[in-house]
Amino acid sequence: MTRSCPRLVLRGTHAGAAMMALALTLAALGLAACGGTKPEASTPVPLPSSATPTLAPSPSPSPSATPLPATSFASDGELISGWYWLRDSLHKQSALWSFQMLPSAPGDIVLHLQVLATDRSDGPRGIEAQFYVAWATPAAGGLPGPWLGRLPVTLPNVSPATDPIGYTCEGTLTIPRATLGDAARMVIQITRSDPRGELPPLDTQVAVNQTSVSLGQ
């Protein structure tokens, strides 16, 4: 037999207030109305762990080493505003940089190059630089010994549009360490003619100074 819930009957002027108070009391106690059920408990939300997560450290970029400057510099080019122009018709002019210290072994040696270039006197902007780079170890008096290697080089013109002249060319060239043996010093030469006489001369007019060549790796 189903037991029925008792019906409460309130009379008098305070019946409405009493009904409201009773309803609030039942709700606070979690009691169901007649024939009802208890409300379902909400699903508990897990609390975050008190442990602080460990983040893997991001690798920091290695600081780039400052390129080594030349110990000395000489050129028979035409000096104009601090730059020596290699532009003679016989392609004989050259520039020479001496380095009394090299980047640490065993890595190859990177030449950082910055020159000016055009194709004639008062020539146009935007011309790429073309020349030969040769290297050797210094002999007596600091002069280069036999050339250990030479490469033709083309540097892109990197002049911004705001540059009023537009002759600046930059780039790098890697010299294999093996060509130097155990040498601790070296000499770099730039010319417009092949030091070995095997390749044709280059007509691009190129200007250099002491800071045009530096060493890195």
Buried (B, 14 or more C-beta within 10 A) or exposed (E): EEEEEEEEEEEEEEEEEEEEEEEEEEEEEEEEEEEEEEEEEEEEEEEEEEEEEEEEEEEEEEEEEEBBBBBEBEBEBBEEEEBBBBBEEEBEBBBBBBBEEBBEEEEBBBBBBBBBBBEEEEBEBBBBBBBBBBBBBBEEEBEBEEBBBBEEBEBEBEBEEEEEEBBBBBBEBEBEBEBBEEBEBBBBBBBBBBBEEEEEBBEBBBBBBBBBBBBBB
